[in-house]
Amino acid sequence: MISLTTNTGGLKLESPAILASGILDENGYTMKRILDEGAGAVVTKSIGTEERNGYFSPVVAPEGSYLINAMGLPNPGIDFFRDEINIALKSGKPIIGSIFASNTDDFLKLALKMQDYGVSAVELNLSCPHVQGFGSEVGSDPVLVKDIVKNLKGTLKIPVWSKLSPNVTSISEIARASSESDALVLINTVRAMAIDVESKRPVLTNVYGGLSGKAIKPVGLRCVYEARKECDIDIIGVGGIYNYRDALEYIMAGASAFQIGTALMEYGRKVFGDIAMDLESYLKKNNVANIKELVGVAVQ
Ligand SMILES: Cc1cc2nc3c(=O)[nH]c(=O)nc-3n(C[C@H](O)[C@H](O)[C@H](O)COP(=O)(O)O)c2cc1C
């Protein structure tokens, strides 16, 4: 029997294909629909302690094989997110609560609320590249990362996933600092920009944004591969996954599950079911009983 079931980051998933944070996941109904249509789990939009409006438009600069976004972490604030989680929980599949903060205390408060709301794990956004004081500014400080992870692990009953940034000098150093987590999620977007040659100005109001989509797959693969060699911890791959072959590359580099974000803008929700079906065909053709057997096979 061919199986895509995987145990990763302290969770059992029916499928290794997970919705990435920030795409169609600020709303309980869209999260539930994505789960009903084949995703193994969803990660919520990153939620902070207070409501944030995000930046003024334009907040995205789309191109053929990539997207640059600087949304500015818009979110309703943790106290207004319980209802969305309640709706998504009706799917019966794991919901992973993504949270962002600038210090250990706020991360802890947010994580405890997410746990109370019934999520299966929390994902720490240590990696958003375009909001001052949060994300990669926190995630590039190994001492702070270690402190946040240690405190959360010591207090929470649910697994802790750390989502890391590729915008650091050494991914191995940050992977080591967060190695008490139940999983590393690699990668968030790559810091980038676009210029409009007619107005002669940067396209995004924030000037800088995060690059996602097909163009970043090689960067994501390199980060997963490096982290796999550095520590023995579950890894969730993310960045430019559009089809089963992209997903397999991440698995062979050492990821035991993967997340999909920008591809939804091209393929819609059906991308989860399509990739799962194609992965099953690949396993059958290659006489592999469980996808787990392929994790890290390309690592030398
Ligand atoms: C519009 C948009 C919003 C995003 N918002 C978040 C977010 O709130 N938290 C987070 O951790 N990552 C966020 N991301 C990053 C994605 O979760 C993912 O790490 C990245 O886009 C790479 O995967 P992809 O190429 O499949 O999109 C966002 C990405 C996009 C395109």
The ligand as a Gaussian input file, in Angstrom:
#p B3LYP/6-31G(d) Opt

LIG

0 1
 C        1.468000      37.384000       0.106000
 C        2.339000      36.599000       1.060000
 C        2.151000      36.754000       2.429000
 C        2.945000      36.027000       3.324000
 N        2.729000      36.162000       4.670000
 C        3.467000      35.412000       5.544000
 C        3.197000      35.465000       6.946000
 O        2.291000      36.146000       7.430000
 N        3.984000      34.703000       7.762000
 C        4.996000      33.892000       7.290000
 O        5.667000      33.208000       8.091000
 N        5.241000      33.809000       5.965000
 C        4.522000      34.538000       5.094000
 N        4.756000      34.441000       3.742000
 C        5.839000      33.545000       3.266000
 C        5.302000      32.174000       2.834000
 O        4.700000      31.492000       3.911000
 C        6.444000      31.301000       2.249000
 O        7.427000      31.071000       3.243000
 C        7.115000      31.950000       1.050000
 O        6.183000      32.635000       0.251000
 C        7.835000      30.927000       0.182000
 O        6.967000      29.928000      -0.294000
 P        6.241000      30.011000      -1.751000
 O        7.321000      30.261000      -2.773000
 O        5.573000      28.675000      -1.895000
 O        5.274000      31.125000      -1.683000
 C        3.970000      35.152000       2.827000
 C        4.135000      35.013000       1.453000
 C        3.338000      35.713000       0.559000
 C        3.550000      35.527000      -0.931000

